[in-house]
């Protein structure tokens, strides 16, 4: 499902951020990615949701070599991947409901077909009362939950998350972990970048450690 | 209550982040100018049609006064010859006063009676079976001394050439207006996309295709083009009406031309309005297509 071979990444003429990264995740796998700040975790995730191209090496997603993908092939692949961004990337002019429903909307689904699903998910992440609120009035934790809800609403085959519990209290972090575990149990491949050691311990899933651009199993 | 709040989805690209007011104002001016140019084009075409139809229906025979010759007898000979010519419907001698009237603007009206002015014969011809003008001219010259045939061809050619030049000028103006409108839409589309770069990035990351993103924006351009076209045509109609009612519509003034543009007989009137209606259609098309092509090209260059 995800395969990296000898992947290296550098920005412009700068030093290599990622060096010879090799790993493979099969369907239904779940991995944590940890490491110190600046180690390249976010860059690795950006490679996986096709926002960056590697300087060298090969990345395959859903058994497709991403280096040969045309522009028109990228959108269908991204629709199969849910992403939780560290900075949430919610659209401030849309309500929480509209932000969460965005992936379904761009797929061309009608609001009648997904309204209840979105409201149910918002209730599950504790945001039903904020469904009509705009991101500017949401707290950091609420924004994070909205971002997670947006990432999972379309039932993606791969879920990538960058510090998904960084702004929530331990109780909610545990609740969100259960959501990720449940998605994984249903077949979604989950790849979470986090500093939260407690979360990693609770999940009891394999961990990759990224240090100085090099990846190794923890 | 919550469900009803979700009935209306928010705009994916916020309209307040993509103001097109300036585009509507400038395109309205362009559409207004285009309507004026089309109005001029319609009037030119209509005038040319009238001139050429009138000129091709009539020719004139001129008989110069020659000493010791009986003018009335010469005129009668000319009439007999003309009436015997195939393709001539009517030949009538114009009274001497008609010739004098034609000279008045140049010579004034004193002592004209004493001048040996030529006499004119108006000849109405069958448009579909025109006589052989070369042969007719030859026969007239052989039979009547001092006679010559004026087919008005020289005037027709001059008038038609002038009208074609004016028509061409109108088309060039229309082309320049279209080019300016396209350039304005391209600049506006770029501005809108630049102003919404973050939104576009998020849309791409959640799997939106370029076409989907472009559609969220180009619809607004289409509506702007239509709005500008409709306002432009309305303003031009008010202008033609104002000009038409501001002067004497009986003489050949701008007022008469404007009046005839709006209140021409049914067929010609429909043609005027149809030509003007092209403006909002073309404005809408230009706005939609230029915006769509620009957006697609710019989106292809983004991540």
HADDOCK unambig.tbl for C-alpha pairs under 7 A between the chains (distance, minus, plus):
assign (segid A and resid 51 and name CA) (segid B and resid 303 and name CA) 6.43 0.50 0.50
assign (segid A and resid 75 and name CA) (segid B and resid 207 and name CA) 4.50 0.50 0.50
assign (segid A and resid 75 and name CA) (segid B and resid 208 and name CA) 6.13 0.50 0.50
assign (segid A and resid 75 and name CA) (segid B and resid 209 and name CA) 5.83 0.50 0.50
assign (segid A and resid 76 and name CA) (segid B and resid 207 and name CA) 6.51 0.50 0.50
assign (segid A and resid 78 and name CA) (segid B and resid 205 and name CA) 6.67 0.50 0.50
assign (segid A and resid 78 and name CA) (segid B and resid 206 and name CA) 6.37 0.50 0.50
assign (segid A and resid 78 and name CA) (segid B and resid 207 and name CA) 4.91 0.50 0.50
assign (segid A and resid 79 and name CA) (segid B and resid 206 and name CA) 6.30 0.50 0.50
assign (segid A and resid 79 and name CA) (segid B and resid 207 and name CA) 4.78 0.50 0.50
assign (segid A and resid 89 and name CA) (segid B and resid 202 and name CA) 6.87 0.50 0.50
assign (segid A and resid 91 and name CA) (segid B and resid 199 and name CA) 6.61 0.50 0.50
assign (segid A and resid 93 and name CA) (segid B and resid 14 and name CA) 6.72 0.50 0.50
assign (segid A and resid 94 and name CA) (segid B and resid 10 and name CA) 5.83 0.50 0.50
assign (segid A and resid 98 and name CA) (segid B and resid 9 and name CA) 6.68 0.50 0.50
assign (segid A and resid 98 and name CA) (segid B and resid 10 and name CA) 6.80 0.50 0.50
assign (segid A and resid 103 and name CA) (segid B and resid 206 and name CA) 5.41 0.50 0.50
assign (segid A and resid 103 and name CA) (segid B and resid 207 and name CA) 6.91 0.50 0.50
assign (segid A and resid 106 and name CA) (segid B and resid 208 and name CA) 5.30 0.50 0.50
